[in-house]
Amino acid sequence: MKKLLAVGFCLLGALFAVQAQGINWKEYGAGIKEGDFIVHGDIGVTAHSESLPYDGSLKVPYLEASVEYTKKLGGLPLGFGGFIGYAQDGMDESQSWYYGKYKWEGTMNYITAGALLNYHVQLPIEKLDVYAGLRLGLEFYNWKVDYKVTTDYGNGYGSSSSKSSSDSSGTNFYGGLNLGAQYFFTEKFAADVEVGYPAFIKVGGTAKF
């Protein structure tokens, strides 16, 4: 993941560096105009403020939908909007011991929601729009883990099993930064990529209205 994130930053950084002299800091790129609505649908990988009590693995990648309205303030090409995202981690582990086996199963769900602000710039590439953004909001999480212990006493003494579960939920502050680019294959539709934190990397599609 660190390598993938580094590649994303390098590509976007190289794009800025190559076109630095031709950047127009006061205009949107790719034919975006003031008063447009821009809708994103992305998939990627992100960090979270909470995790399962035992090691878990990615079950549902980070899915995000966002919308922004383009409006200039002080002559700067800005986009104001909001976002909502979802991801899920899961675990399914077992461990044997002399008299039996332990088993843990669980899931952890994350929902993020909040406001976003993007600052767009125009590069001398006709269909490309590049932007840097700030996100503020909340992350809602909940998890549940089921525990099962199976014991075999051997020597004809039989066996037994017991089950229990634990769960938790809560809310944390969410703050994020991103650097992104979107390339419009048609007047209305584009492919986009973003790198940043806590959403390390996202790719998806864009629609302009």
C-alpha positions as CSV (number, residue, x, y, z in Angstrom):
1,M,0.0,0.0,0.0
2,K,2.8,2.4,0.8
3,K,4.3,1.7,-2.7
4,L,1.0,2.3,-4.3
5,L,0.5,5.5,-2.5
6,A,4.0,6.7,-3.3
7,V,3.4,5.9,-7.0
8,G,0.1,7.9,-7.0
9,F,1.8,11.0,-5.4
10,C,4.7,10.7,-7.8
11,L,2.5,10.6,-10.8
12,L,0.4,13.6,-9.7
13,G,3.5,15.5,-8.6
14,A,5.2,14.8,-11.9
15,L,2.1,16.1,-13.7
16,F,2.3,19.4,-11.8
17,A,6.0,19.7,-12.3
18,V,5.9,19.1,-16.0
19,Q,3.1,21.6,-16.5
20,A,4.0,24.1,-13.7
21,Q,4.6,27.0,-16.0
22,G,1.2,26.6,-17.7
23,I,-1.0,26.3,-14.6
24,N,-3.9,28.7,-14.5
25,W,-4.6,29.1,-10.8
26,K,-7.9,31.0,-11.3
27,E,-9.7,28.7,-13.7
28,Y,-11.3,25.2,-13.6
29,G,-9.9,22.6,-15.9
30,A,-11.5,20.3,-18.5
31,G,-14.3,22.7,-19.4
32,I,-15.7,22.9,-15.9
33,K,-17.6,26.1,-15.3
34,E,-18.8,28.0,-12.3
35,G,-22.3,26.6,-11.3
36,D,-21.5,22.9,-12.4
37,F,-22.3,19.9,-10.2
38,I,-19.6,17.3,-10.1
39,V,-20.5,13.8,-8.9
40,H,-17.8,11.2,-8.0
41,G,-18.2,7.4,-7.4
42,D,-14.9,5.9,-6.2
43,I,-13.4,2.7,-4.7
44,G,-10.1,2.6,-2.8
45,V,-8.3,1.9,0.5
46,T,-8.4,4.0,3.6
47,A,-7.2,4.1,7.2
48,H,-9.6,4.0,10.2
49,S,-9.5,5.4,13.7
50,E,-10.8,2.1,15.2
51,S,-10.2,-1.6,14.5
52,L,-11.3,-5.1,15.5
53,P,-10.1,-6.3,18.8
54,Y,-8.2,-9.1,16.9
55,D,-6.4,-8.9,13.6
56,G,-8.9,-8.4,10.8
57,S,-8.6,-8.2,7.0
58,L,-10.3,-6.0,4.4
59,K,-13.8,-7.4,3.6
60,V,-15.4,-4.5,1.7
61,P,-13.1,-1.9,0.2
62,Y,-13.7,1.8,0.8
63,L,-16.7,2.9,-1.3
64,E,-17.4,6.6,-1.6
65,A,-19.9,8.9,-3.3
66,S,-19.4,12.7,-3.3
67,V,-20.8,15.7,-4.9
68,E,-19.5,19.3,-5.3
69,Y,-20.9,22.6,-6.6
70,T,-18.4,24.8,-8.3
71,K,-18.4,28.4,-7.1
72,K,-15.6,31.0,-7.3
73,L,-14.7,32.9,-4.2
74,G,-12.2,35.7,-4.3
75,G,-11.6,34.7,-7.9
76,L,-10.5,31.2,-6.9
77,P,-12.1,28.2,-8.6
78,L,-13.5,26.2,-5.7
79,G,-15.9,23.3,-5.3
80,F,-18.2,22.9,-2.2
81,G,-20.0,19.7,-1.4
82,G,-20.3,16.6,0.7
83,F,-19.3,12.9,0.8
84,I,-20.4,9.6,2.3
85,G,-18.3,6.4,2.4
86,Y,-18.5,2.9,3.6
87,A,-16.0,0.1,4.3
88,Q,-16.0,-3.2,6.2
89,D,-13.3,-5.3,7.9
90,G,-13.8,-9.0,8.8
91,M,-12.1,-11.8,10.8
92,D,-12.4,-15.5,10.9
93,E,-9.7,-17.1,13.0
94,S,-9.3,-20.3,15.0
95,Q,-6.6,-21.7,17.3
96,S,-6.2,-25.2,18.6
97,W,-5.0,-26.2,22.0
98,Y,-4.5,-29.5,23.8
99,Y,-8.2,-30.0,24.8
100,G,-10.0,-28.3,21.9
101,K,-10.2,-25.1,19.8
102,Y,-11.0,-21.4,20.1
103,K,-12.7,-19.6,17.2
104,W,-13.3,-15.9,16.6
105,E,-15.6,-14.5,13.9
106,G,-16.5,-10.9,13.5
107,T,-17.1,-7.8,11.3
108,M,-16.5,-4.1,11.7
109,N,-18.4,-1.5,9.7
110,Y,-17.3,2.1,9.0
111,I,-19.4,4.9,7.6
112,T,-17.9,8.3,7.0
113,A,-19.8,11.5,6.1
114,G,-19.1,15.1,6.0
115,A,-18.3,18.3,3.9
116,L,-15.6,18.8,1.4
117,L,-13.8,21.7,-0.2
118,N,-11.8,21.4,-3.4
119,Y,-9.5,23.9,-5.0
120,H,-9.3,23.3,-8.8
121,V,-6.6,24.5,-11.2
122,Q,-6.3,24.4,-15.0
123,L,-3.4,22.7,-16.6
124,P,-2.6,23.1,-20.4
125,I,-4.2,19.7,-21.0
126,E,-7.6,20.2,-22.6
127,K,-9.6,17.5,-20.9
128,L,-7.8,17.4,-17.5
129,D,-8.9,19.0,-14.2
130,V,-6.6,18.8,-11.2
131,Y,-7.6,19.7,-7.6
132,A,-6.6,19.6,-4.0
133,G,-9.1,19.2,-1.2
134,L,-10.0,19.2,2.4
135,R,-12.6,17.0,4.1
136,L,-14.2,17.4,7.6
137,G,-16.8,15.1,9.0
138,L,-17.5,12.1,11.2
139,E,-16.7,8.4,11.1
140,F,-19.3,6.1,12.6
141,Y,-18.2,2.6,13.4
142,N,-19.6,-0.6,14.9
143,W,-18.2,-4.1,15.4
144,K,-19.3,-7.4,16.8
145,V,-17.2,-10.5,17.5
146,D,-18.5,-14.0,18.3
147,Y,-16.3,-16.3,20.3
148,K,-16.7,-20.1,20.5
149,V,-14.7,-22.5,22.6
150,T,-14.9,-26.2,22.0
151,T,-13.4,-28.6,24.6
152,D,-12.8,-32.3,24.2
153,Y,-11.9,-33.9,27.6
154,G,-10.9,-37.2,26.1
155,N,-10.9,-40.6,27.8
156,G,-14.6,-40.9,27.5
157,Y,-15.3,-37.8,29.5
158,G,-17.1,-36.1,26.6
159,S,-16.9,-32.6,25.2
160,S,-18.5,-29.2,25.7
161,S,-18.8,-25.9,23.8
162,S,-19.5,-22.4,24.9
163,K,-20.3,-19.2,22.9
164,S,-20.1,-15.5,23.7
165,S,-20.0,-12.3,21.9
166,S,-18.9,-8.7,22.3
167,D,-19.7,-5.5,20.4
168,S,-19.1,-1.8,20.4
169,S,-20.0,1.3,18.4
170,G,-19.1,4.9,18.4
171,T,-18.3,8.1,16.5
172,N,-15.0,9.8,15.8
173,F,-13.9,13.1,14.1
174,Y,-12.9,12.6,10.5
175,G,-10.5,15.0,8.7
176,G,-8.8,14.4,5.4
177,L,-6.6,15.8,2.7
178,N,-6.5,14.7,-1.0
179,L,-4.9,15.5,-4.3
180,G,-6.8,14.4,-7.4
181,A,-7.1,14.5,-11.1
182,Q,-10.0,13.8,-13.4
183,Y,-9.8,13.3,-17.2
184,F,-12.9,13.8,-19.2
185,F,-13.3,11.4,-22.0
186,T,-16.5,13.1,-23.0
187,E,-18.0,16.5,-22.1
188,K,-19.9,15.0,-19.2
189,F,-17.9,11.9,-18.0
190,A,-14.4,11.3,-16.7
191,A,-12.1,8.9,-14.9
192,D,-10.6,10.1,-11.6
193,V,-7.8,9.2,-9.2
194,E,-7.1,10.7,-5.7
195,V,-4.4,10.1,-3.2
196,G,-4.2,11.5,0.3
197,Y,-5.0,10.6,3.9
198,P,-6.8,8.9,5.5
199,A,-8.1,7.7,2.1
200,F,-4.7,6.5,0.7
201,I,-5.9,6.0,-2.9
202,K,-9.2,6.0,-4.7
203,V,-10.1,5.5,-8.4
204,G,-13.5,5.8,-10.0
205,G,-15.7,7.8,-12.3
206,T,-17.0,11.4,-12.5
207,A,-20.1,12.9,-14.0
208,K,-20.6,16.6,-14.6
209,F,-24.0,18.3,-14.7
